[in-house]
Amino acid sequence: MKQNAFTMRTYPFCGLMALIFSGVLFSISVAFAASVKPMSHEERAAIAGAVCRGVVETLTPYRSDEGFIYTKVAIRVEETFKGKVPSRLTIHYRGGALGNEGETVIGMPDMNLGDERLFFLSQEDEGRIVAVGGPAGAPRVNASGMQVRKSADAPGILAAMRALFPSPAEGIDLREFESTSAESSLETQPHPIESAAGEEGLFSPPRRSTIPDRGEPIRYLVDADELPPGISETEALEALENALAAWSGASSAEFQFDGMASFGAAANNVDISDGRLRIQLHDSYGAVGGSTLGIGGHSYTWISEFDDGGSGGTIDGIGFHRVTRSYVVLNHSASSMQNLRIFEATLCHEIGHALGLAHSSENPDETDPYLREAIMYYMSHGDDRGATLGKWDEDVIELVHPATTPPPFGFNRYLRVVTTHDSLENPEVNQVHLRGHSLHAEQLTVDLYFPSSNIGEFTLVESVLTYDPGGAYSDSDELDPEGSSYWDRVFARFGDGANQSPPVEIRVIQLLQDSEGNGLPDSWAEEHFGSASPVEGVSGPHDDPDGDGFTNLEEFLLGTDPVDPNSRFTISEIDSESVRFRARPHDVYELYTSPDLETWQPTGQVVQPTSSTGEILVPSSEDARRFHRVERTP
């Protein structure tokens, strides 16, 4: 469809001119990880109430009365080193997956069916059984032939326990937590699948924020209601800036300070999925404690059809889930946090978790400097390195947020489908142009996934998606664009050759009958002209009765009034920072720029307003004179 079909109007402001122009026309989970002070196997065994080796037989997720997801884990105990442990032990931890929502527990690794682990266990006041001393409290020691990664060497740690406990030592009695799981339960469950080698260093499943893909910063709030003794707020905020700068310097992720705030709860329990990073410089609500210096993590979501990854984009073959919020909580009462450099390093470590990085290693005896010297090593280094990334950190953040090649992105689209008994005179009313966007790639491909065909069919020709309803239907109510209902639906993904965008959803949200077959719904024509039968020169699809430069067909697609010259697609306000314009909610608009009103280039600024007023940021430029126009993507 032609993009140059509409009358152009300019609106000068402070030497900057804008040109208005138009074309016609997804499950949340939370991940936690922690940095801890060094603790040897012997020290962990000494403070544990029970130590055993066992195999994870069953995982049963459930939701608590507070709304959090927990997992009931049945463990077949193979060897007991300390305490009284039944042959089958039941433990519960916060975390797991329920439907397409999930949560990863603080201070304990995600469990997989078939995992063989060494468990250092203690009992909390509430009676729950937990791992001792952070994520190394349940290291994987022998996964039935699978590679042991990011944990202690299996023979080494088991040999140490057998030497320390030649016979079971005194400890707590866990026999009341005995499991009734059947012996054969493991055989009926799918065996865990090891992550691909390229995913080393990422949480399982991988997850990331998609905000940097659009060239936008991850916004963050800071709660500094309390701080470690001897550290001022100015020093703490400077340390935070250094920590954020370390990650932005090695990736495409940028950050923007949104101000100070008192969260009123532990940051990991602030369940607001607004894409923000909430940084709490204290542990006044008891989310950390013990030998752990801080925790960092995020909530994430995935589309059910893409449960194996990709809802947050695919980078070099690794499919990610999409982060919806993230957080950091620091243990301000830990004595080592009074050292400003350790405080800064801990911040940097936990921000890495918020961005999607797991630990480089959870082996307290790690000898590989590539792993041990990473800021994401699970134990605090206790030195003056501050917010300094290691080579491992730089390599892994490149998997999550590539500095120069972030994946493409797109927007969900919505179709108000015109139906008729015969073919449509103007089929563009049932089309959308599937346009992807990229910060680095000029050419993108587009592919369709999981199309439904409840009442019609989708067809993609190059980038134009057409929906054929297959017949005439009576008018339906418009479904909520922000909901999940649809008459028919398809997903699309954009590719740059190496990476793919998150899926975008194209939904048919309304059916409108057109007895004339000219593309204008009967009900729309009757509302504005009193009759569905067109009057020549007035109510035909290509007429412009109000003389505003837009035809009736264009006004229908733009959501404006065809008989009101003041109801039109127009700029309402412009300044040196942004352009505001009249919009149809949930349509997509892009800003273009020109030095001479002849050669136009996209600025990369694309928005999808949720109200009748759209706003696009104007990128900075050294040009003395610039022109801008806003286009609606058909």
C-alpha positions in Angstrom: 0.0 0.0 0.0 1.3 3.5 -0.8 2.8 5.3 2.1 2.6 8.7 0.4 -1.1 8.9 0.1 -1.9 11.6 2.7 -1.7 15.4 2.8 1.4 16.6 4.6 1.2 19.3 7.3 4.1 20.9 9.1 4.2 22.3 12.7 7.2 24.5 13.4 8.4 24.9 17.0 11.7 26.6 18.1 13.3 26.0 14.8 12.4 22.3 14.7 9.8 21.2 12.2 7.6 18.1 12.4 5.8 16.6 9.5 2.7 14.5 10.1 2.3 11.7 7.6 0.6 8.4 7.6 0.1 5.2 5.6 -3.2 3.4 5.4 -3.2 0.6 6.6 1.8 -13.1 26.2 3.1 -16.6 33.1 5.4 -15.1 35.3 8.2 -16.6 37.4 10.9 -15.3 39.7 14.6 -16.3 39.8 16.8 -15.8 42.8 20.5 -16.1 43.2 23.0 -15.1 45.9 26.6 -14.2 46.6 27.9 -15.7 49.8 30.9 -15.5 52.0 33.4 -18.4 51.6 32.4 -21.6 53.4 34.2 -25.0 53.0 32.5 -28.3 52.7 33.5 -29.1 56.3 32.2 -25.9 57.6 28.9 -26.4 55.8 28.6 -30.0 57.1 29.4 -28.8 60.7 26.4 -26.3 60.7 24.1 -28.6 58.8 21.6 -30.7 60.9 21.7 -33.5 58.3 23.8 -34.4 55.3 22.8 -37.0 52.7 23.2 -37.9 49.1 20.0 -38.5 47.2 18.2 -38.5 43.8 15.3 -36.2 43.0 12.4 -38.6 42.2 9.4 -36.3 41.9 8.7 -32.5 41.7 5.2 -31.4 42.6 4.5 -27.6 42.3 1.7 -25.9 44.3 0.6 -22.5 45.2 0.7 -21.3 48.8 -2.1 -19.3 50.5 0.0 -16.2 50.0 0.1 -16.8 46.2 3.7 -17.9 45.9 4.8 -21.1 44.0 6.4 -23.8 46.0 7.6 -27.3 45.1 7.3 -30.5 47.0 10.4 -32.6 46.3 10.6 -36.3 46.9 14.2 -37.5 47.3 15.4 -41.1 47.3 18.2 -41.1 49.8 21.2 -43.1 48.7 23.7 -42.3 51.5 23.4 -40.6 54.9 26.4 -38.9 56.4 24.8 -37.0 59.3 21.5 -37.0 61.2 18.6 -39.5 60.9 17.3 -39.4 57.3 14.5 -41.8 55.9 15.0 -43.7 52.8 12.7 -41.2 51.0 12.7 -37.6 52.2 10.2 -34.9 51.4 11.3 -31.3 51.4 9.6 -28.1 50.3 11.1 -25.0 48.8 9.8 -21.8 47.4 10.1 -22.0 43.6 9.2 -24.3 40.7 6.9 -24.1 37.7 3.1 -24.2 37.8 1.4 -24.0 34.4 3.5 -21.3 32.6 4.4 -19.5 35.8 7.4 -20.3 37.9 9.7 -19.2 40.6 13.3 -20.1 41.6 14.1 -20.4 45.2 16.5 -18.2 47.2 19.7 -19.9 48.2 18.8 -23.3 46.7 19.4 -24.6 43.2 16.5 -25.4 40.9 15.9 -29.1 41.1 15.5 -31.3 38.0 14.1 -34.8 37.9 16.9 -37.3 38.2 19.4 -34.9 39.8 21.7 -36.7 42.2 22.8 -34.2 44.8 24.6 -33.9 48.1 22.2 -32.2 50.5 23.4 -30.1 53.5 20.1 -29.6 55.3 18.8 -27.7 58.3 15.3 -27.0 59.7 13.9 -23.5 59.8 11.7 -22.2 62.6 8.6 -22.9 60.4 9.7 -26.5 60.1 10.8 -26.3 56.5 13.9 -28.1 55.4 16.4 -25.9 53.5 19.9 -26.1 52.1 22.7 -24.6 54.3 24.9 -21.7 53.1 23.4 -20.7 49.8 23.3 -22.5 46.4 26.2 -24.7 47.2 24.1 -26.3 49.9 22.8 -28.8 47.4 25.5 -29.4 44.8 24.8 -31.8 42.0 27.3 -34.6 42.5 26.4 -37.3 39.9 23.6 -36.9 37.5 23.4 -40.4 36.2 26.0 -39.9 33.5 25.3 -36.2 32.8 28.1 -33.7 33.1 28.4 -32.1 36.5 28.7 -28.3 36.1 29.0 -25.2 38.3 29.4 -27.4 41.4 32.0 -29.3 43.3 33.8 -32.2 41.7 31.7 -35.2 42.6 34.4 -37.7 43.7 36.2 -35.0 45.6 33.2 -33.8 47.7 31.9 -37.3 48.3 35.3 -38.5 49.4 35.5 -35.5 51.8 32.2 -36.4 53.3 33.0 -40.1 53.6 36.3 -39.2 55.3 34.6 -36.7 57.6 31.8 -39.1 58.4 32.9 -42.8 58.3 29.6 -43.6 60.0 26.5 -41.4 60.3 27.1 -38.6 62.8 24.6 -37.2 65.3 22.2 -34.7 63.9 18.6 -33.8 63.5 15.9 -36.4 62.9 14.1 -35.9 59.6 12.1 -39.1 59.6 8.8 -37.2 60.1 9.4 -35.8 56.5 9.4 -39.3 55.0 8.1 -39.4 51.4 5.5 -41.9 50.2 6.7 -41.7 46.6 6.7 -44.9 44.6 9.9 -46.6 43.7 9.1 -46.4 40.0 8.2 -42.7 40.0 11.5 -41.7 38.4 11.0 -44.0 35.5 7.6 -42.5 34.6 9.0 -38.9 34.6 10.9 -37.3 31.7 14.7 -37.3 32.3 16.2 -33.8 32.7 17.8 -32.4 29.5 21.2 -30.8 29.8 21.5 -27.2 28.6 23.5 -26.6 25.4 27.1 -25.7 25.8 26.4 -22.2 24.7 24.0 -21.7 27.6 26.7 -22.2 30.3 26.5 -19.4 32.8 22.8 -18.7 32.2 19.9 -19.6 34.4 17.9 -22.6 33.3 15.7 -21.8 31.4 17.6 -18.7 30.1 15.8 -15.4 30.5 16.5 -11.7 29.6 15.0 -8.3 29.4 13.9 -7.3 25.9 14.0 -3.5 26.7 17.6 -2.9 25.5 16.7 -4.5 22.1 14.7 -1.3 21.4 17.5 1.0 22.4 15.8 1.9 25.6 17.3 1.9 29.1 16.3 -0.5 31.9 14.8 1.9 34.5 15.7 1.4 38.1 14.5 2.6 41.6 16.7 2.6 44.7 15.6 2.0 48.3 18.3 3.3 50.6 16.3 3.5 53.8 19.2 1.8 55.6 22.9 1.3 54.7 25.9 -0.5 56.1 27.5 1.4 58.9 30.1 3.9 57.6 28.8 4.1 54.1 27.0 7.3 53.1 24.1 7.5 50.6 26.4 9.4 48.2 29.0 6.7 48.4 26.4 3.9 48.0 24.8 5.6 44.9 28.3 6.1 43.4 29.1 2.4 44.0 25.7 1.5 42.3 26.6 3.7 39.3 29.9 2.0 39.0 28.2 -1.5 39.1 25.7 -0.6 36.5 28.3 1.0 34.3 30.4 -2.2 34.4 27.5 -4.2 32.8 26.5 -1.5 30.3 30.1 -1.2 29.2 30.1 -4.8 28.2 26.6 -5.1 26.7 23.7 -3.4 25.0 22.0 -2.9 28.4 21.8 0.7 29.5 20.1 2.0 32.7 18.1 5.0 33.8 17.6 6.2 37.4 14.0 6.7 38.2 14.5 8.0 41.7 14.6 7.0 45.4 11.7 5.0 46.9 10.8 3.1 50.0 9.6 -0.2 48.7 7.7 -1.1 51.9 8.7 -4.8 51.5 11.7 -6.9 50.4 12.4 -6.0 46.8 12.0 -9.6 45.7 8.4 -9.5 47.0 7.4 -6.3 45.2 5.3 -8.0 42.5 5.0 -5.2 40.0 5.8 -6.3 36.5 6.7 -3.0 35.0 10.2 -3.9 33.6 12.0 -2.0 36.3 15.0 -3.0 38.3 14.4 -2.4 42.1 17.6 -2.1 44.1 17.3 -2.3 47.8 20.5 -1.4 49.6 19.4 -3.1 52.9 17.8 -6.2 54.2 15.3 -4.7 56.7 12.7 -7.2 55.7 14.8 -10.3 56.2 15.1 -11.5 52.6 18.8 -12.3 52.8 20.4 -12.9 56.2 23.0 -15.5 57.3 26.2 -15.7 55.4 24.6 -14.4 52.2 25.7 -10.8 51.2 22.9 -10.2 48.7 20.4 -11.7 46.4 19.5 -10.7 42.9 16.9 -12.0 40.5 13.9 -11.3 38.3 10.4 -12.4 37.3 10.0 -13.7 33.8 7.2 -14.8 31.5 6.8 -17.0 28.5 4.1 -17.7 25.9 2.7 -21.1 26.3 3.3 -22.1 22.7 6.9 -21.2 23.1 7.5 -22.9 26.4 11.0 -24.1 25.3 12.2 -20.6 24.9 12.1 -17.6 22.5 9.5 -15.4 24.3 12.4 -13.1 25.1 14.1 -13.5 21.8 16.6 -16.1 20.4 20.3 -15.2 20.4 22.7 -17.5 18.5 20.3 -20.4 18.9 19.6 -19.8 22.6 15.9 -19.2 23.3 15.2 -16.9 26.2 12.1 -16.2 28.4 11.2 -12.5 28.9 12.0 -10.7 32.1 9.2 -8.6 33.4 10.8 -7.2 36.6 14.1 -7.5 38.5 15.6 -6.7 41.8 18.6 -6.7 44.1 18.6 -6.9 47.9 21.8 -6.4 50.0 22.5 -7.7 53.5 23.5 -4.3 55.0 24.2 -5.8 58.4 26.9 -8.1 57.2 30.2 -6.8 58.6 32.1 -7.2 55.3 29.6 -4.9 53.6 31.1 -2.0 55.5 33.9 -2.2 53.1 32.9 0.0 50.2 34.7 -2.0 47.6 33.0 -5.3 48.7 29.7 -3.4 48.8 30.3 -2.3 45.2 31.4 -5.8 44.1 28.3 -7.4 45.7 26.0 -4.9 43.9 27.7 -5.7 40.6 27.3 -9.5 41.2 23.6 -9.2 42.1 22.8 -6.9 39.1 24.4 -9.7 37.0 21.7 -12.1 38.4 19.0 -9.5 37.7 20.2 -9.4 34.1 20.0 -13.2 33.7 23.5 -14.5 34.6 23.9 -17.5 36.9 27.1 -18.2 38.8 30.4 -18.9 37.0 31.0 -21.7 39.5 29.6 -22.9 42.8 32.7 -24.9 43.7 34.4 -23.5 46.8 37.7 -25.2 45.6 37.5 -23.8 42.1 41.0 -23.6 40.5 40.1 -22.3 37.0 40.8 -18.5 37.2 38.4 -17.9 34.3 35.6 -19.1 36.6 36.9 -18.1 40.0 37.9 -14.5 39.1 34.5 -13.7 37.5 32.4 -11.2 39.4 29.7 -13.9 39.1 31.7 -16.5 41.1 29.3 -17.5 43.9 31.5 -16.5 46.8 32.6 -13.0 47.6 36.3 -12.5 46.6 36.7 -10.2 49.7 39.2 -7.9 47.9 39.2 -4.4 46.5 38.2 -5.2 42.9 34.8 -3.4 43.2 32.7 -3.5 40.1 35.2 -5.1 37.8 34.0 -7.8 35.4 36.1 -10.8 34.5 36.5 -12.3 31.1 33.8 -14.9 32.0 31.3 -12.2 32.9 32.0 -10.3 29.6 31.6 -13.5 27.6 28.3 -14.5 29.2 26.6 -11.0 29.2 27.3 -11.1 25.5 25.0 -14.1 25.3 22.2 -12.2 27.0 22.6 -8.6 25.7 25.0 -8.6 22.7 26.7 -5.2 22.5 26.4 -4.7 18.8 23.9 -7.3 17.6 20.8 -7.3 19.8 17.9 -9.3 18.4 15.1 -7.6 16.4 11.8 -6.6 17.9 8.3 -6.1 16.8 4.8 -5.3 18.2 1.6 -7.2 18.6 -1.0 -6.3 16.0 -4.8 -6.3 16.0 -7.3 -6.9 13.1 -10.9 -5.6 13.0 -11.9 -7.8 10.1 -14.4 -6.8 7.5 -16.5 -9.7 6.2 -18.6 -10.0 3.1 -20.3 -12.6 0.9 -18.0 -11.8 -2.0 -14.5 -10.6 -2.5 -13.5 -7.3 -0.9 -13.0 -4.3 -3.2 -10.3 -3.0 -0.8 -8.6 -6.1 0.8 -6.2 -3.9 2.7 -8.7 -3.5 5.5 -8.0 -7.1 6.5 -4.2 -6.8 6.2 -1.3 -5.8 8.5 2.3 -5.2 7.4 4.5 -7.3 9.6 7.4 -4.9 10.1 10.2 -5.9 12.4 12.8 -3.4 13.8 16.5 -3.8 14.6 19.2 -1.5 16.0 21.8 -3.0 13.7 20.3 -5.1 10.8 18.8 -3.5 7.7 17.1 -6.6 6.3 14.9 -8.8 8.4 12.9 -12.0 7.6 9.5 -12.8 9.1 8.1 -16.3 9.8 4.7 -17.4 11.1 4.0 -19.8 13.9 1.0 -21.6 15.3 -1.8 -20.1 13.2 -5.3 -20.9 14.2 -8.2 -21.3 11.7 -11.3 -21.1 13.7 -13.3 -19.1 11.1 -10.7 -18.0 8.5 -7.1 -18.3 7.2 -3.9 -16.2 7.5 -1.7 -15.8 4.4 1.7 -14.1 4.4 3.1 -12.7 1.2 6.5 -11.1 1.8 5.7 -8.9 4.8 2.0 -8.4 4.2 -0.3 -10.6 6.3 -3.9 -11.0 5.0 -6.8 -12.6 6.9 -9.6 -14.2 4.9 -12.6 -14.8 7.1 -14.1 -17.2 4.6 -17.5 -15.7 4.5 -19.8 -13.0 5.9 -20.4 -12.7 9.7 -22.6 -10.5 11.8 -20.9 -7.8 13.8 -19.2 -8.8 17.0 -18.1 -6.8 20.0 -14.5 -5.7 20.0 -12.4 -7.9 22.1 -9.9 -6.2 24.5 -6.6 -5.7 22.8 -4.8 -6.1 26.1 -6.7 -9.3 26.9 -6.1 -12.8 25.5 -9.3 -13.6 23.5 -9.4 -13.8 19.8 -11.4 -15.1 16.8 -8.2 -16.3 15.2 -4.6 -15.8 16.0 -1.1 -16.2 14.6 2.5 -15.5 15.9 5.3 -14.0 13.9 9.0 -13.7 14.6 11.6 -11.5 12.8 15.1 -12.7 12.1 18.4 -11.0 11.3 20.2 -14.1 10.2 21.6 -15.0 13.6 19.0 -13.8 16.1 15.2 -13.9 16.3 12.8 -11.4 17.9 10.4 -12.4 20.6 7.1 -13.6 19.1 4.6 -11.0 18.2 0.9 -11.9 18.3 -1.6 -10.9 15.5 -5.2 -11.3 16.8 -8.5 -10.9 15.1 -10.4 -9.0 17.7 -13.6 -8.0 15.9 -15.8 -9.1 13.0 -17.7 -6.4 11.0 -20.2 -7.1 8.2 -19.9 -5.3 4.9 -22.9 -5.9 2.6 -21.4 -3.6 -0.1 -18.0 -5.4 -0.3 -16.2 -2.0 -0.5 -14.3 -2.4 2.8 -16.5 -0.1 4.9 -18.5 -2.0 7.6 -22.3 -1.4 7.4 -22.5 -0.4 11.0 -19.7 2.1 10.6 -21.2 3.7 7.5 -24.7 3.8 9.1 -23.2 5.6 12.2 -21.5 8.3 10.1 -23.6 8.6 7.0 -27.0 7.2 8.0 -26.9 4.3 5.5 -24.7 1.4 4.5 -25.4 2.1 0.8 -22.7 4.6 -0.5 -23.6 8.0 -1.9 -21.4 9.0 -4.7 -19.0 11.7 -3.7 -19.9 11.4 0.0 -19.8 8.0 1.5 -17.8 5.8 -0.8 -14.5 4.3 0.4 -12.4 6.9 -1.5 -14.5 10.0 -0.8 -13.4 12.7 1.6 -16.6 14.5 2.7 -14.9 16.5 5.5 -12.0 17.7 3.3 -9.3 16.8 5.8 -7.2 14.9 3.2 -8.1 11.5 4.4 -10.5 9.2 2.6 -13.4 7.4 4.3 -11.4 4.1 4.0 -8.4 5.7 5.6 -10.5 7.3 8.4 -12.0 3.9 9.2 -8.5 2.4 9.5 -7.2 5.4 11.5 -10.2 5.3 13.9 -11.2 8.9 13.1 -14.5 10.5 12.2 -15.0 10.9 8.4 -17.4 13.9 8.7 -15.4 15.9 11.2 -12.4 17.8 9.8 -11.0 18.2 13.3 -11.0 14.4 13.8 -7.8 13.4 12.0 -4.4 11.9 12.4 -2.3 15.0 13.4 0.5 16.2 15.6 -0.8 17.9 18.7 2.4 19.1 20.3 6.1 19.0 19.6 9.2 20.2 21.4 12.9 19.4 21.2 12.5 16.1 23.0 9.3 14.5 21.7 6.4 14.5 19.3 2.9 14.0 20.5 0.1 13.1 18.1 -3.4 11.8 17.9 -3.3 8.0 17.8 -5.5 4.9 17.7 -4.8 2.9 20.7 -2.6 -0.2 20.0 -1.7 0.8 16.5 2.1 1.2 15.7 3.7 4.5 14.8 7.3 5.3 13.7 9.2 8.6 13.5 11.1 9.5 10.4 13.5 12.4 9.9 14.7 14.5 6.9 17.1 17.4 6.3 15.2 18.6 3.2 11.7 17.2 3.1 12.7 14.9 0.2 15.0 12.2 1.7 13.4 10.4 4.7 15.1 8.0 7.1 13.6 6.1 10.0 14.9 7.2 13.4 14.4 3.9 15.0 11.9 5.4 17.4 8.7 3.2 17.3 5.8 3.3 19.7 2.5 1.5 20.3 0.3 3.9 22.3 -2.4 2.4 24.6 -4.4 5.7 24.6 -5.6 8.2 22.0 -2.4 10.2 22.5 0.9 8.9 21.2 4.4 10.2 22.0 7.6 9.5 20.3 11.0 10.7 21.5 13.1 12.8 19.1 16.7 11.5 19.0 19.4 14.1 19.5 21.1 15.4 16.4 23.8 18.0 15.5 21.9 19.1 12.4 21.0 22.7 12.4 17.6 21.9 10.8 15.6 18.8 10.8 12.1 17.7 9.7 10.1 14.9 11.3 7.1 13.0 10.3 5.1 10.3 12.1 3.9 7.3 10.1 1.3 4.7 11.1 2.4 1.2 10.2 -0.4 -0.3 8.0 
